[in-house]
Amino acid sequence: MQLATTPKDLTNLALFRGESPDTLEWLLDYAEQKNVNAGEVLLAPGETNEHLLLILDGSVRIQLEPNDEKVLAHLQAGQCIGEMSIIEHEKVSAYAIADTDCKLLKIEGTILWSLINRSHAIACNLLFILSSRVRKNNHMVIESLNQQRIYEEFSKIDVLTNLHNRRWLDETMDGIIDRCRINSEPLSVVMIDVDHFKKYNDENGHLAGDMALRAVSNSIQEFLRPNDGAARFGGEEFVILLPNTNLKSAKIVAERLRSGVSSTSIFDSNNSALPGVTVSVGVTSMEPNQSVEELLASADSALYRAKNSGRDCVVLC
């Protein structure tokens, strides 16, 4: 790899675009040209950096850990490294590692400031480089936040039934109650338990039990309105939140759901028919100043009485 670089060569680089070769001729007397081998660490987190590294040839990767498979950026010929630590007077925040054999121009920080002060073109070019770098970092942050939101949403979904899980219920129910109270709207809660589920698992196997739970969850989703919410409460229990629904209307929903589950066909992964299931259902409506715990306890009490009344029935509280 040849080291020879001329002032005219520099004018082809983004940092010096628009500058005359004559203006840059002195720079080569103060800047160090060097070759580095692939894999060589050029900058490391925590280091104090006093030089701008301009890539004349080759490629450099930026990453948070030296052996990390995730690469934040690949910098090619014409791009620079270390400008942020010089401008901000901060220590290096990431690894810069030669991805290939590279040819670099090493410019001392004081010389960089001199270039900025004496050349409007170089100052504008550096500003453009920095804004592009910030814009790319912003895209990465936004993408990371979006990914985080997706992960958070998935963490509130029960994988087996595709309904919300207990975490979602715990985080959401207070807000739903407050909204109904502010709007002077009724709120009803339906609590569901699959009848004799342990026996169903013992006789048909746990995979069949999973299919039964999915069938119940599918029936629940068929009766949900856009503002309703449903969650797997735990095991074979489910909770449905019915905003703007009084006890009488909630009973109608619960009866339709109970009937729908009992008539639902269940199949295994080979599409062979499995025994059906029934559900016991407890229904309650929110009282003034009632807490989340009290509201759920009321629904659970109604469910307990439904199970003691022969199951496959709906009981109000």
Rosetta blueprint (number, residue, H / E / L):
1 M L
2 Q L
3 L L
4 A L
5 T L
6 T L
7 P H
8 K H
9 D H
10 L H
11 T L
12 N L
13 L L
14 A H
15 L H
16 F H
17 R L
18 G L
19 E L
20 S L
21 P H
22 D H
23 T H
24 L H
25 E L
26 W L
27 L H
28 L H
29 D H
30 Y H
31 A L
32 E E
33 Q E
34 K E
35 N E
36 V E
37 N L
38 A L
39 G L
40 E L
41 V E
42 L E
43 L E
44 A L
45 P L
46 G L
47 E L
48 T L
49 N L
50 E L
51 H E
52 L E
53 L E
54 L E
55 I E
56 L E
57 D E
58 G L
59 S L
60 V E
61 R E
62 I E
63 Q E
64 L L
65 E L
66 P L
67 N L
68 D L
69 E L
70 K L
71 V L
72 L L
73 A E
74 H E
75 L E
76 Q L
77 A L
78 G L
79 Q L
80 C E
81 I E
82 G L
83 E H
84 M H
85 S H
86 I H
87 I H
88 E H
89 H L
90 E L
91 K L
92 V L
93 S L
94 A L
95 Y E
96 A E
97 I E
98 A E
99 D L
100 T L
101 D L
102 C E
103 K E
104 L E
105 L E
106 K E
107 I E
108 E E
109 G H
110 T H
111 I H
112 L H
113 W H
114 S H
115 L H
116 I H
117 N H
118 R H
119 S L
120 H H
121 A H
122 I H
123 A H
124 C H
125 N H
126 L H
127 L H
128 F H
129 I H
130 L H
131 S H
132 S H
133 R H
134 V H
135 R H
136 K H
137 N H
138 N H
139 H H
140 M H
141 V H
142 I H
143 E H
144 S H
145 L H
146 N H
147 Q H
148 Q H
149 R H
150 I H
151 Y H
152 E H
153 E H
154 F H
155 S L
156 K L
157 I E
158 D L
159 V L
160 L L
161 T L
162 N L
163 L L
164 H E
165 N L
166 R H
167 R H
168 W H
169 L H
170 D H
171 E H
172 T H
173 M H
174 D H
175 G H
176 I H
177 I H
178 D H
179 R H
180 C H
181 R H
182 I H
183 N L
184 S L
185 E L
186 P L
187 L E
188 S E
189 V E
190 V E
191 M E
192 I E
193 D E
194 V E
195 D L
196 H L
197 F H
198 K H
199 K H
200 Y H
201 N H
202 D H
203 E H
204 N H
205 G L
206 H H
207 L H
208 A H
209 G H
210 D H
211 M H
212 A H
213 L H
214 R H
215 A H
216 V H
217 S H
218 N H
219 S H
220 I H
221 Q H
222 E H
223 F L
224 L L
225 R L
226 P L
227 N L
228 D L
229 G E
230 A E
231 A E
232 R E
233 F E
234 G E
235 G L
236 E L
237 E E
238 F E
239 V E
240 I E
241 L E
242 L E
243 P E
244 N L
245 T L
246 N L
247 L H
248 K H
249 S H
250 A H
251 K H
252 I H
253 V H
254 A H
255 E H
256 R H
257 L H
258 R H
259 S H
260 G H
261 V H
262 S H
263 S L
264 T L
265 S L
266 I E
267 F E
268 D L
269 S L
270 N L
271 N L
272 S L
273 A E
274 L E
275 P L
276 G L
277 V L
278 T L
279 V E
280 S E
281 V E
282 G E
283 V E
284 T E
285 S E
286 M L
287 E L
288 P L
289 N L
290 Q L
291 S L
292 V H
293 E H
294 E H
295 L H
296 L H
297 A H
298 S H
299 A H
300 D H
301 S H
302 A H
303 L H
304 Y H
305 R H
306 A H
307 K H
308 N H
309 S L
310 G L
311 R L
312 D L
313 C L
314 V E
315 V E
316 L E
317 C L
